[in-house]
Amino acid sequence: DTLAVREIEPEYTKQLAARLHSQLLNNRIPPEPLYALRQELEREICTQSQAAGGELEFYLHTFAPLYRTLLQQALGDIPPLRDEALFTQQILSIETVVERAVQQPCEESIQVLAWLREQGLATVLISDFYLPSPWFHVMLESMGVRKYFDHIYISADHGVAKSSGRLYHKVCAELGCLPEQMLMIGDNLGSDVTWPDDLGMQAMYLLNPQQQTLYSRWQPEMLGESTRLRQRFGEAVSTEGVFKEISTTLWYFTRKLLETLQEQQVQDVVFFSKEGEFLKKLFDRMQDDLFGCRVIRSHYLLVSRKATFLASLRPLAEEDFSRLFAYYRDISPRDFLLSLNFEDSLARSLCAEIGIDYEARVPNLSGSPEFRQLLDAEPFQQVYEERRMQQQSNFLTYLDSLGIAYAQDGLTIVDVGWKGSIQENVYNILEGRVDMQGFYAGFLVAAESLENNRKQGILFDNTRPFPHFNVYNNNRSLFEMMLGASHGSADGYFTPEQFANLPNDHQREIRERIGGTGVAGVAEA
């Protein structure tokens, strides 16, 4: 409390952290038992350390592996607990998030520090704190005070503390200072005054009766008295600001999505373009705000119905194009060929070579003589198979570049909705061999659900009862407008050579280059 003051009683910081630990574990253990477990483990660590001649302290980076072991005994080897190093980092990040939220810099101390530096004096921060320096420095930077110190010593880094005097000995030895050359300023009578005085340092005892009064009277129900803490730890997002209705809706969607993915133990999730660009940013931001890190890895994939359709089709002898003709019955050869992502000049020349009218709309094209003539023509067969295999191979290379073990773990995707047709395309590109699940802002069933190709709406879904279904469903276009991306629609996947050899009228541009894969990028209209 010398440099920063908390807006809550210090021990309650750990209770807030326990809330986030519970969410990290997908609420398998409520916050209260987790806090009790932490208290008991901290006492045990401190007792053992003191008995071995060490400090009466615990450090979070050594606490976390022991905490994980106890949680594994209760919960088994669930994903959040499988990797000790990752779990430790997540616990440290969560604690840092909470500490940053409940602390404010002490302006009077900062004024003193600034004056001391103006006088040309070296400043050293000496702290008994349970977070090691990488996370401690994040706290200092967030308060804007790191720049005031020449040196920083934290007990968690060195295993010795001010409270035993050992950290002072280390500071003097490493900085080459005599105790009488130093002035210690602090608010702890024992650690900041008595020990320095015993070592021959000058000491200045800071009193903050207002802060002590706050701590003595503070109760958990007072959490909401601070606007900053209410917004950070409240149960719902603030409804203030611009576009408050859609903002609240997107916050709710993101929160439910995170909870659902945690419940299903998903470790990687892929957001589909274009609306997924902003949804991914919201998802990542919520994880950063909650946990200080990404507990679920998110990825972004440039896709569209058009870009993935041809790659999703079967060899011509096995393909009936029923997924296309289910929506478009009376269409022209032009419409059919462009739906296969053929360039206009290529499609037009094929029809001319085969001898069918390019522009004329044909009733029930799939059952017409014109369509049979097209399918039987060798030029079409050759271009169809060449393009189909090209796009399928390039798309799989692109998907593999994300580094997801989807063949083993399945593929989880997120998109705005509404019928999941891009998911259908990707499922077929993968030949139905990969377990897929899609989560959407809204889902309107278009085909029978398969056990290994599931789709679910988070805000509304006409396969199950949802409150306010009609409100969401009638405003689907609003979601599409609000979630506009920074780029156009994906229009194909090409190697550099393939892209260079496209007809001049293709009107595509390179959007993303995929390093080290042989695929130059994703081309867009």
C-alpha positions, 0 to 999 in steps of 0.5 A, a space after each residue: 500500500 506504499 505505491 498502490 492502494 486497493 479498493 477492496 480488503 486485500 484478502 478478498 483479492 484471492 476470493 475474486 481470483 477464485 471466481 476466475 479459477 472456477 470459470 477456468 475449470 468450467 465451474 466444476 468446483 465453485 469459488 468458495 471451496 477453491 478459495 478454502 483450498 487455496 487458504 489451506 495450501 498457502 498455510 501449508 507452504 508457509 509453515 513448511 518454508 519456515 520450518 526449513 529456515 525459509 520465509 513465512 511466505 508463498 509464491 504463486 509460481 511454486 504454489 500453482 503446480 501443487 494447486 494443480 495436483 490437488 485439483 487433478 485429484 478432485 477432477 481428473 486429467 481435464 484439459 485445463 490441468 493437463 499442462 503444468 506450465 500452461 496452468 501455472 501461467 494461467 493462474 499467474 495471469 488471472 492473479 495479475 488481472 485481479 490485482 490490476 483491477 483492484 489496485 490504483 496508484 497512490 498519487 502522493 507516493 508518485 509525486 515523491 518518486 518523481 521529486 527524488 528522481 529530479 534530485 538525481 537519486 537512484 530509486 529501488 522498489 523492494 517488495 514482499 510480493 507473491 507474483 514473480 517479476 514478469 507479472 509484477 512488471 505488468 502491474 507496474 506498467 499498467 499503473 504507469 509507475 515502472 518508469 520511476 524505478 532504477 531497480 526492482 527487487 521482489 521476494 518471489 524472484 529471490 526467495 528472501 523477504 523484507 520481513 526477515 531482513 534478508 532481501 535488504 542484505 541482497 539489495 545492498 550486496 548487489 547494488 554495492 550500497 552501504 545500509 546508511 546510504 539508503 532511505 527506506 519508505 514504507 507502510 509496514 512497521 516491521 518490514 519497512 521500519 524496524 528491519 531497516 533501522 536494525 540494519 543501519 538504514 534510515 526509514 520513513 514510516 508512511 501512515 494511511 489511516 483512510 486506507 486502513 479504515 476502508 480495509 477494516 470496514 470493507 465487506 463483499 457487498 461493497 464491491 459494487 460501490 466502485 464503478 470500475 470494479 462493478 464493470 469488471 466483476 459484475 454479472 453483466 456488461 454495462 448497457 451504457 454507450 453507443 449501440 448498447 442493445 447490440 453491444 449487450 447482445 454480442 457480450 452475451 453471445 461471447 460469454 455463452 460461447 466461451 462457457 460452452 467451449 469450456 464445457 465441451 473442453 474445446 482447446 482450439 476454435 476457428 472463426 469463419 470470415 467475414 463476420 468471424 473477424 470481429 467475433 474473434 476479437 470479442 472472444 479474445 478480448 473477453 479471455 484477456 479481460 477474464 483470465 489475462 491470457 487465452 485459455 482457448 486458442 482462436 484462429 481465423 479462416 478466410 472462407 465463403 460459400 463460393 470459395 469452398 463449394 467446388 472443393 467440397 464436391 465429389 468426382 464428376 461421376 459421383 456428383 449430382 450437385 443436389 446441394 446447389 439445385 436444392 436452392 437454385 432450380 431454374 438457372 442458366 449454364 452461366 449461373 451453374 458454372 459461375 457457382 463453381 467459381 469458374 471465371 466468366 471468360 472460361 465459363 463462356 468459352 466452355 459453353 461456346 465450345 460445347 454448343 450450349 446457350 450461355 445466358 438462357 435460363 433453363 427450367 429445371 436445369 439439372 434434368 435438362 438435355 443442356 445439363 447432360 450435354 455439359 456433363 458429358 463434354 470432355 472440356 468441362 470434365 477436364 476443367 471441373 476435375 482439375 479445379 476441384 482437386 486444385 481447390 481441395 488440395 490448397 484449402 487443406 494446406 491452408 487449414 493445416 497451416 493453422 496448426 490444429 490437430 483437427 483429424 484427432 480432436 475434431 474441428 470447432 468453428 464459429 460464424 454468425 449463421 444462419 444455415 451453416 452452409 460453409 460448415 457443410 462445405 468444409 465437412 465435405 472437403 474433409 470427406 466426413 472423416 472429421 468430427 465438426 461442430 459449429 456454433 452460431 449467433 443464430 441457426 436456422 436448420 437447413 438439413 438433417 443434423 449428423 452426429 459428427 457434423 453438429 450445429 448450434 445457435 447461441 442466441 437463437 436456434 429453431 431446432 429448440 425453444 429459445 426466448 426472443 427467437 423472433 426478435 433475433 431472427 427478424 434482425 439477422 441483417 443487423 448482425 451482418 451489418 454490424 459484424 462487417 469485416 476489414 476485407 471482401 469475400 474469400 474467392 479461392 485458394 491458389 499457389 503463386 503459379 496458379 494465381 499467375 495463370 488465372 484468366 485476366 478477368 478474374 478480378 481477384 487479389 491476394 489477401 493472405 499468404 501462407 508461409 512455408 506451405 506452397 500456397 501463396 495465399 487466399 484470393 478474394 473478389 
